[in-house]
Amino acid sequence: MTTKHLVQFVNAGSVLVPTGTPVITAARLAGVEISQPCGGQGRCGRCLVRALDGRLQQRLTPRLLPSDIVAGYALACHSSIVEPVTILVPPQQEIAQRLVTERVAPEISVLEHYDASQCQPVRLFNLTLSPPSIDDQTDDWGRLQMGLSQVLDRDLFQVSLPVLRKLGNVLRQSAWRVTALVETDTWDRPSGPARVVDVYPGHVAPDKMLLGAAIDIGTTTVTLWLVDLRCGRVVSQAADYNGQIARGEDVISRIIYASKGDGARELRALVLNTIHGLLRTACQAISAQPADIVKATITGNTTMMHLLLEIPPASIRLEPFIPAVNHPSTLRAAELGLDIHPDATVDCLPGVASYVGADITAGVLAANLNRQDTVTLFMDIGTNGELVLGNREWLVSCACSAGPAFEGAGVVCGMRATQGAIEEVWIDGDSYEPTYRTIGGGAPRGLCGSGLIALLAELFVAGVIDKSGNIRLELPTERVRVGPHGPEYVVAWASETQHGCDIVLTHVDVDNLLRAKAAIYAGFTVLAESVGVPLDAVQQVFIGGAFGKYINLEKAIQIGLLPDLPLQSFRFLGNTSVQGACLALLDRAARQSIKEIASSIVYLELSANNAFYDAFTSALFLPHTDLSRFPTVQAAMAERTNHVHHW
Amino acid sequence: MTTKHLVQFVNAGSVLVPTGTPVITAARLAGVEISQPCGGQGRCGRCLVRALDGRLQQRLTPRLLPSDIVAGYALACHSSIVEPVTILVPPQQEIAQRLVTERVAPEISVLEHYDASQCQPVRLFNLTLSPPSIDDQTDDWGRLQMGLSQVLDRDLFQVSLPVLRKLGNVLRQSAWRVTALVETDTWDRPSGPARVVDVYPGHVAPDKMLLGAAIDIGTTTVTLWLVDLRCGRVVSQAADYNGQIARGEDVISRIIYASKGDGARELRALVLNTIHGLLRTACQAISAQPADIVKATITGNTTMMHLLLEIPPASIRLEPFIPAVNHPSTLRAAELGLDIHPDATVDCLPGVASYVGADITAGVLAANLNRQDTVTLFMDIGTNGELVLGNREWLVSCACSAGPAFEGAGVVCGMRATQGAIEEVWIDGDSYEPTYRTIGGGAPRGLCGSGLIALLAELFVAGVIDKSGNIRLELPTERVRVGPHGPEYVVAWASETQHGCDIVLTHVDVDNLLRAKAAIYAGFTVLAESVGVPLDAVQQVFIGGAFGKYINLEKAIQIGLLPDLPLQSFRFLGNTSVQGACLALLDRAARQSIKEIASSIVYLELSANNAFYDAFTSALFLPHTDLSRFPTVQAAMAERTNHVHHW
């Protein structure tokens, strides 16, 4: 005899159901409507519920974070009743918001063990100095240094003109009780003098926040984290499109723009403008001022760093593809034109090569790739696709020229991952009818990267396109047709969309996406071959980049973008670039580490690499010419063939 | 029987005279007119002659430099015939020019042993780099560093944004043959990374000049020396009045001006303007550009340094007289607004206290005071009077608030040492009539410092003023009278002067001069007492400052400004401040040395010192209350009393 449990839905009915009843079934019995865009496959996350009282039994799903599960969240399609429980069905709006919020607030597990006493690069010291007299004629700056050397184990100090200019007044107005802001450590002065960055009248409270900024300049998105340097906590965040987008969507077009007339200066102004907007936003949220920020680290791909510093990037795109600089010297904010404390140190993180930049070394640092025992693949798929393969003993990298297809560029109805972008798609294997989810939940405007991957995978698995990417026009559905760009599949009819036009995926789009995924898979293949590691020796895949975080894993494997490994082998790390910048901002050891990473990564330039072209050609199929590399996809296709009469 | 020698005067007659005949007598016998303004005392230098062929026997005179004597120069009144000789009597104009030129071109004996290979702080390296390729992907900056580390024993390098911005183009345009300008050593990065200051296409000739600037900012005069850093040679010089003079003649009035409204910014702009004018002038003379100057050291008194850096100087004049900074950190030229190479390092030399500044530590360095075995007095009498007493074991210093009387300020007919200033005076003990010499040789406009000293001494020795400084109006000469300012002595009648007014010295002027000389002598007394050294243990006096160089020693002793020591105990060192700046510019050891000097000098603040006031009061007489301190003056006075009937 099966035990029955009382299930109470908040603000709705209740029902008594036996152990093992799916939550979705219990809801239906209780008269509660829960939407299921993906048909109960646990993939869309839209049937999110929350157990307020009691526990639900869950199957593993990549849609939920461990912290969500601890908080009682579950997917109604992937959980069941095992005890009496009260269930909240959040309104759709709240679910959408949760998912949107997640996009800008990744977890920062990497900072768990931050020890400020060991690491803190900039510190405040409350000093009470003895006043000068006829018998004690030490100058103001000398007096401040004497005070500091009593609380800090240093005897060499540096100071800037602006501080010297205010010092005398600050000391006298505050009756020789002052606070000194001191930078004890920068990486190009390993044993150099400490630097007095500022001096304030009176003593500050010991819990006064001390702000640092970690900035990731992506080709598309600029991300800012404000960190309290005393404890390593991220206290505010902001992200926005890189203002340079209007002058070119990818690095190559920006390099070309920078080479003409006043282009370089304009691009620098545009990205600084974006950063300044983020600084204001992030500071406002915590009632601070950008001038309160006393240290910054900046990361980004090599082109973005050149453009920020207005260093001519022309050689980056011309064979042999050499950047002017992989690791600029430490700068002052005023020198760079960055509107934080003018005397704050700005560290630009070190990159490896023209197409494996500081964003990737920061990612390797944040992912701890250089500390792994097993061979691990680190991928950062943004506007470009960069890969690093390695472990604690070696690291090898390449850039895949994947192009921005996965960011929606070069695709007729492609768009970036904003409001109205279709981010997930399911296709019924019988009717070929799609169900989709948009960012923000409203009517669709186009397809973003994760939507494109999902669509491609679903079209392939449903048999709408074949393994070469050809659209099967003979299928009995209006969704396939020949449009102005050739064969296409209609994802959304004009009547459903924001702009009143059909949203389609054309054969040309499919070709572009195949080339992009083939480039990434070929990069992975060549990296492994270059170090003589068999592909199946790679046991872990770390995926960085805001984009990576929203990939549907199974579908990315189905199209052959990711290797066919068990789902638990994949870890989505979020924006590893800004995480790495944050670590380097806080921690001397991390700064040392990222320098070692940058100098130890072996870079493979693929543009003249024949093995890469061979691997690329083999990967231009769904999922791959060599189907044995994708056993689970092979199995799924076999299953589908057995079940679907018109396959 | 006495041997006779043939004396041939160039372009004039010849004469046969016995051994021991004074040159002046031989000239008169040969019908050659030689002017003797001082009456043959060897003091004015105007009877300069030159032995072209053969040798003259000379008595020692402070008017001639050793190099002059070697070159055959002699004073006709102080030399005699000992062998056949050809004598040139230079035209008066040439003599005047020689004396004027000397004013801006002191000797630099201190640089004799410069070893560029050991010291040179900034160096040019010709590099031929291997071009990058697909297989050698090192970035441009990394490649430059690799090239440098092969010729320079360093592996850490820094670089500025402007260099990074030009690097790629320079490397490619010159086919990877470039010259790097590298600063290997600055004093606040003793073990820090070398800094690439600039990079140029192609290779430079090994004899290319590498310019450094040593700048002395005096309250009155700014002096610039351009030095070739490769060999330590001074290649160009310029000096001009400090443009701040119009905003106050002494440091106190400038401090007050700086404290009001935009005064500080204005004063900074004025002195920078003066410096920039000097840079242009000095560069033009050697067909160089100010931007070619790749390193600078700046010295000056503490107020001048504050004003240059626009650091508020207010506390310098308020008890307890504390400067904001004695030793500012190393700056870049662009930061300071100095129009040389924008990335050049600018070192401001370290001072000791508000009134013993970097000009004095530089002077101590140049004078080698800190290496002397015997106790030595170093004096720098400019707008203020600073003294340092010491030897290799200790150094003690004070500032005497002498005021600018010896620069002509606070004296009715006083003026600075320019064209038309009376710089030397002789007074006939019988007629009380004066003879004088002006700078440039033309009609007089006023009295400069050395003229005032000479006048005071002559008036005293001739008995026109008594030991208290009172003018003896009862004397039978129209030169003494009561003018609008009280009793006065007329040095030049209106008919002789440039401006058509009498040039006089009033009783008030005499009082001011007495106070100035008394302050300096009292400072010396107190310094000696403070370390328990008897006055007569001081065996050497080094006199720095452009002013010091033109003092007539005997006369300065006669008025009690200098201690009564044998003439050979005095050494005129010229502008020791700029000499010290030059040493610190060139030589790492000198930079270390001047830091040690600044930190080891013990400073005595005299403003609250009772012993100083006692010593000052005793010194308010000519030459001093205690005449036994001035035995030669005592003897001269006795002699005069015996010979002059109306004494």
Interface residues (C-beta under 8 A of the other chain):
Chain A: P132 S133 I134 D136 Q137 T138 D139 D140 W141 G142 L156 Q158 V159 S160 L161 L164 R165 L167 G168 N169 R172 D188 R189 S191 G192 P193 L309 E310 I311 P312 A314 S315 E319 P320 F321 I322 P323 A324 V325 N326 H327 P328 S329 L331 E335 L336 A353 S354 Y603 E605 S607 A608
Chain B: P132 S133 I134 D136 Q137 T138 D139 D140 W141 G142 L156 Q158 V159 S160 L161 L164 R165 L167 G168 N169 R172 D188 R189 S191 G192 P193 L309 E310 I311 P312 A314 S315 E319 P320 F321 I322 P323 A324 V325 N326 H327 P328 S329 L331 E335 L336 A353 S354 Y603 E605 S607 A608
